[in-house]
Amino acid sequence: MTSMLEVAGLHTFYGNIEALKGVDVAVNEGEIVTLIGSNGAGKTTLLNTICGNPRVARGRVVLFGQDVSSRETYDIVRLGISQVPEGRRIFPGMTVLENLQLGATLSDPAHFQSDVDMAFAMFPILKQRQGQRGGTLSGGEQQMLAIARALMSRPRILLLDEPSLGLAPMIVKQIFAVIRELNQARKMTIFLVEQNAYHALRLAHRGYVLANGKVVLAGTGAELLASPEVRKAYLEGGA
């Protein structure tokens, strides 16, 4: 398998606080890889460090064979990576269509309409809401918009940070169905951070468990689902 993303011996700090303590993670072409862990484990920090903010203190991030550890975020994104941040972070004062236009900033304008059509086919409600300001959408609609906006840059690898957070079960099911479709139909490589360990591990080809800034377990999705440690901590009301 071709490795699209390699994180090796990664250390990241917030001031004097070491948030990541030698993390090793790999995502191969065509995979869904999930990262699970409790609040404060360092999951979001890992995704943000991959994208250049915060910066790598020690170790390296290799994307599509290029060491991007010291590159600026805009240079990293241009290589073909896009992130759907935790909390959605759409532009609330802009319309749905304007949010999509911002997502397409680095793409060839010739693809814009076909990419918008794809986003609306994936999330039909966004077509109905295209002239509506993002801040007036429901939480589920905002999450759909955040994913659609990230796809407008035509990424080769998509980073998703807690896409199910705070959403109703029916919307969570729809979001995970879209993630599966992106991977299977569009062959998109996905690195998924999720607190909903059950759904994430069922969906993923492989997974990692992060605790206190370190990877403590790794395996296939099925192996981690069956792991007594994972079941106790993340699937049976644990931490």
C-alpha positions in Angstrom: 0.0 0.0 0.0 1.1 3.5 -0.7 1.5 5.7 2.4 -0.2 9.1 2.0 0.5 10.3 5.5 3.2 9.3 7.9 3.7 10.8 11.4 6.9 9.7 13.1 8.1 10.4 16.6 5.9 13.5 16.8 6.2 15.9 19.7 4.0 19.0 20.0 3.9 21.6 22.7 1.5 24.3 23.9 4.0 26.5 25.7 5.6 24.3 28.3 2.9 21.6 28.1 3.8 18.6 25.9 0.6 17.6 24.2 2.0 14.9 21.9 4.8 12.6 23.1 6.3 10.7 20.3 3.3 9.8 18.2 3.6 7.4 15.3 0.7 7.1 12.8 0.4 6.1 9.2 -2.5 6.4 6.7 -2.3 4.5 3.5 -4.0 5.3 0.2 -7.7 4.3 0.1 -8.0 3.7 3.8 -10.3 5.0 6.5 -8.1 5.2 9.6 -9.6 6.3 12.9 -8.1 7.8 16.0 -10.0 7.4 19.2 -9.3 8.6 22.8 -10.8 10.5 25.6 -11.0 14.3 25.9 -7.6 15.8 26.2 -5.8 12.8 24.8 -4.3 15.0 22.0 -6.5 13.9 19.0 -7.3 17.4 17.8 -3.7 18.5 18.4 -2.5 15.7 16.1 -4.7 16.8 13.3 -3.8 20.5 13.7 -0.1 19.6 13.8 -0.3 17.7 10.6 -1.7 20.9 9.0 1.0 23.1 10.5 -0.6 24.8 13.5 0.8 24.2 16.1 4.2 23.5 14.6 6.2 20.2 15.0 8.6 20.4 17.9 10.3 17.1 17.2 9.7 14.3 14.8 8.2 14.7 11.4 5.1 14.7 9.3 5.4 13.3 5.7 2.6 13.9 3.3 2.6 12.3 -0.1 6.3 11.5 0.3 7.2 15.1 1.2 8.4 16.2 4.7 6.0 19.0 5.6 7.1 19.4 9.3 8.3 23.0 8.8 5.9 24.1 6.1 3.2 26.8 6.4 -0.4 25.6 6.5 -1.3 27.0 3.1 1.6 25.1 1.5 0.5 21.9 3.2 -3.2 22.3 2.0 -2.0 22.9 -1.6 -0.5 19.4 -1.6 -4.0 17.9 -1.4 -5.1 17.7 2.2 -8.2 19.3 3.8 -9.5 19.4 7.4 -13.0 19.5 8.8 -12.4 21.1 12.2 -14.0 20.2 15.5 -17.0 22.4 16.1 -17.5 22.9 12.3 -16.2 26.5 12.2 -18.2 27.5 9.1 -18.4 31.2 8.4 -21.8 32.1 10.0 -22.3 35.4 8.3 -21.8 34.0 4.9 -24.3 32.0 2.9 -24.0 28.3 2.2 -22.8 29.0 -1.3 -20.3 31.6 -0.2 -18.8 29.0 2.3 -18.4 26.6 -0.6 -16.8 29.3 -2.7 -14.2 29.8 0.1 -13.5 26.1 0.2 -12.8 26.2 -3.5 -10.2 28.9 -3.3 -7.3 26.7 -4.2 -9.1 24.7 -6.9 -9.4 25.2 -10.7 -12.4 27.5 -11.2 -13.4 25.2 -14.1 -14.4 22.6 -11.6 -16.4 24.8 -9.4 -19.9 24.2 -10.6 -19.5 20.4 -10.9 -18.1 20.3 -7.4 -21.0 22.4 -6.1 -23.4 20.0 -7.8 -21.6 17.1 -6.2 -21.9 18.7 -2.7 -25.6 19.3 -3.3 -26.1 15.7 -4.5 -24.4 14.5 -1.3 -26.3 16.9 1.0 -29.6 17.9 -0.7 -30.6 20.1 2.2 -27.7 22.4 1.4 -29.1 23.0 -2.1 -32.3 24.2 -0.5 -30.3 26.4 1.9 -27.7 27.7 -0.5 -28.8 31.3 -0.1 -29.1 31.0 3.7 -26.5 32.3 6.1 -24.5 29.5 7.7 -25.2 30.7 11.2 -28.9 30.0 10.8 -28.4 26.4 9.9 -29.0 23.5 12.4 -26.0 21.8 13.9 -26.4 18.9 11.5 -26.7 21.2 8.5 -23.6 23.1 9.6 -21.6 19.8 9.8 -22.7 18.9 6.3 -21.6 22.3 5.1 -18.2 21.9 6.9 -17.7 18.6 5.1 -18.8 20.0 1.7 -16.6 23.0 2.1 -13.6 20.8 2.8 -14.3 18.7 -0.3 -14.4 21.8 -2.6 -10.6 21.9 -2.5 -10.6 18.4 -4.1 -8.4 16.8 -1.4 -6.6 13.5 -1.8 -6.8 13.0 2.0 -9.6 14.3 4.3 -9.1 14.9 8.0 -12.3 14.8 10.0 -12.3 16.0 13.6 -15.3 14.7 15.7 -17.9 14.9 12.9 -20.6 13.4 15.0 -20.1 15.7 18.0 -23.4 17.1 19.4 -25.6 15.7 16.6 -28.8 13.7 16.8 -28.5 10.0 16.1 -30.2 10.2 12.8 -27.8 12.9 11.5 -24.8 10.9 12.9 -26.0 7.9 10.8 -26.2 10.1 7.7 -22.7 11.6 8.3 -21.1 8.2 8.7 -22.9 7.0 5.5 -21.3 9.9 3.7 -17.9 9.1 5.0 -18.3 5.5 3.8 -19.5 6.8 0.4 -16.5 9.1 0.0 -14.1 6.3 0.7 -15.8 3.6 -1.4 -17.3 5.5 -4.3 -14.7 8.4 -4.6 -11.7 6.4 -3.3 -10.9 9.2 -0.8 -8.4 8.5 1.9 -9.8 9.5 5.3 -8.2 10.1 8.7 -11.1 10.3 11.2 -10.9 11.5 14.8 -14.0 10.4 16.8 -15.2 10.0 20.3 -18.0 7.7 19.1 -15.6 4.7 19.1 -18.2 2.1 18.1 -19.3 3.8 14.9 -15.7 4.9 14.0 -14.1 1.5 14.5 -16.9 -0.3 12.6 -16.3 2.1 9.7 -12.5 2.1 9.8 -10.0 -0.2 8.1 -7.5 0.5 10.9 -7.4 2.5 14.1 -5.2 3.9 16.8 -6.0 4.7 20.5 -4.4 7.8 21.8 -4.0 8.4 25.6 -2.1 11.3 27.3 -0.4 12.2 24.0 0.8 8.7 23.2 -0.5 5.9 20.9 -1.3 3.0 23.3 -3.0 0.6 20.9 -3.2 0.0 17.2 -4.9 -2.5 14.9 -7.7 -3.1 12.5 -11.1 -1.7 13.3 -12.3 -5.2 14.1 -9.4 -5.9 16.3 -9.9 -2.8 18.3 -13.6 -3.3 18.6 -12.8 -6.7 20.1 -10.1 -5.5 22.4 -11.0 -5.8 26.1 -9.1 -2.5 26.9 -11.1 -0.6 24.2 -14.4 -2.1 25.2 -13.9 -1.2 28.8 -12.6 2.3 28.2 -14.7 3.4 25.2 -17.6 1.0 24.5 -19.1 0.3 27.9 -19.5 3.7 29.4 -15.8 4.1 30.4 -13.6 7.2 30.2 
